[in-house]
Amino acid sequence: MVNYPAERYEFTATTARVAREFVTASGVTLVWDDLHVVGKQVWFELRESSHA
């Protein structure tokens, strides 16, 4: 897993359209310490290439 600072990236409607072209599934998982949410992880599964 690679962590990137959120302030480096902007998620726009265009980004979402492009992501849908390459991703088959995605989601967000909350990261907890013992009692508190301390962050979140965004995950995705890439679509297999249709090019031979």
N, C-alpha and C positions, 0 to 999 in steps of 0.2 A: 504494500500500500504506500502511496506517495501522498504526503500532506503538503498543500500549497496554501499560502496565506490568502484568505478570502478577498482582501482588498486589492489583490492583483487581477481579479477577474470580475467581469460584469456579465450577468446572465440576462439576456434580452430575448424578445420573441424570435428574433432571427437565430439566435443560438439554440433555442428550443426546437425550431424547425430543422436545423442541421442535425441536432442530436437525435431526433426521431428517425433520421435516415440511417443511422449506424447502430442504434441501440434497440435491443429486444425487450429488456426489462430494466427497471431502475427503482430506487427507493432511497430512504433516509433512515439511518439507524442512530438513535441517541446514544451518547457516550456518558456513562455514569462513573462517579467515584463511589464511595460507599453510600451516600445519601442524596447527592445532587447531580443534576445534569451538568456536565462540564463541556459539552460540545456535541457535534453531530458528524457522522460520516455519510457521505453520499456515495452510493454504489450503483453500478450499471453492468450489464452484460452486452458485449458487442455482438452485432449480427455477423454471421459468417459471410465471407465474400462470395458474391455470385459470379465473380470473374474467374475464368480458368487460367 
